[in-house]
Amino acid sequence: MVEKRAARRYRVLKGATIAFGGHDVACTVRNLSSGGAAIELAAPAILPSSFTLVIERDQFIRRCRPVWSNERRIGVAFN
């Protein structure tokens, strides 16, 4: 398979939070690059078109938007 991503993604397993409109949704970051990430939710959720991804232990905070999703996994691009 030919890799089409602009930046290489690295496999990670980091607890994170999706924050939007005063709400927080716990998630796990499964892979990460300079341009985006794949995150996994404990349960399906409806998310807005833009939100903040926070990995507290790494002091990582990025505005992002979903670019693909299935039941519990979401691919996001960083703004």
Secondary structure, 3 states (H helix, E strand, C coil): CCCCCCCCCEEEEEEEEEEECCEEEEEEEEEECCCEEEEEECCCCCCCCCEEEEEHHHCEEEEEEEEEECCCEEEEEEC
